Amino acid sequence: MARTCAYLKFIDADRLLHTFRLNVGLPSSAEPCGGWEAPDVQLRGHSTGHLLSALAQAHAATGDDAYAAKARTSWTRKGGRITLTVTVPPSSTAEVHVPGGPTRTVGSGTWTFHGTVS
């Protein structure tokens, strides 16, 4: 269990989200994953679902909020306005891009960002 939990903390979520971001018109500077998650594979996204389940199970088993925080975001869209709330795990940073807004690098904590779409 310790090895699996360490792996879950190690996984680069930006690489897993690369194709999702491109599909909705967001930029991604992350290196795309290979194998089943490669951008040209029809099964891409499948492993991300397994990762989300594993993060939820690790959080439930250990109580360590770093697992929940790695997967925790909240998007809302009203008309052309987007609001994103993201929680960054302790001792971590995240690159956040909201359409219509600049890309920001933020540290640990909960952050809310706003942007616009047409």
N, C-alpha and C positions, 0 to 999 in steps of 0.2 A: 504494500500500500504506500509506503514511504517513497519508493521509486516512482510509482505512478503519479503521486501528488507532486513530486519534484518535476516530473515531465510536464504536468499540466501548468505549472508556474513558468516553465521554460518556453512553452510554445509561443511563437510570435503571432498574435492575433492579427496584426496588420497583413501578414502574408496570407492567412486564411481568408481575410476579407477583401483581398486584392480584386478578385473577379467580381464580387458583389458590388464593390464601389464602381468599377468601370461600367457595369451593367446599368447603373442608375445615373451615370454621367459625372461621378465624382472622380477626381484625380487620385492616383495611387502611386507612390514612389516605392512601394514594397516590391521585393522580388517575388514573382508568382511562385506558388507551390508547384511541384511536379506530381507525377503519378496520377492518382484518381482526382486530385484537386487541380490539375493543370488546366489553364484557361480554355483549351480546345477539347477537353474531355466532357462528354455529355453527363457524366456522373458527378461532376464538380459540385461542391456544396454538401454532398452526402457526409463526408467526414466531419464537417463543421457541426452538423447535428449531433454526431456522436460526442464531439468535444463539449458541446453545451450540456449534454446529459452528464458527462463525466465531471464537469465543473460543479454542477448542481449536487451530484452525489458526494463529491469531495467536500463541499461546503457543509452539507448535512452531516457527514461523518466526523468532520474535524472542528466545525464551528469557525474555521479560519475564513474571515471575510475576503481575503485576497482572491479566493476562487469565485465567489459571487461577484466581486467587483470587476473581475476580468471580463465578465459577460454582461454586466449591467449597463444598459443605456436606455434612454427613453426619448423617442421621437414623437413630435406632434406637428401636424401641418394644418393650418387654417388659411384657406385661400393661398396667397403667395408667400406666406410667412411660415418658416420652419423654426422650431425650438428643439434643441438637443440638450439633454441632461446626461452627463457621463460621470461615472465614478472611477477614479484611477486608484489602483491598489497602493498600499504603503510602499515607500522606497521605489516608486516607479514613475515614469513619465509617459505621456501619450501625445501623439500628434493628432490634432482635431481639425477637420475641415468641414465647414457647413457651407452649402451653396450660397453664394451671394456674400460671403464673408471671407476673411483671411484665414490661412492655416495657422494654427497656434500650437505651441508645445506647452503642455501644462504638467504640473507635478501632482503628487498625491492629493486626494480630496474629491469633492463633488463639484462639478462645474456645469454651468448652464450657458448655452450659446444660442444666438439667433441669426437667421439668414433669410434670404428671399429666393424664390424660384418663380419662373414664369409659367 
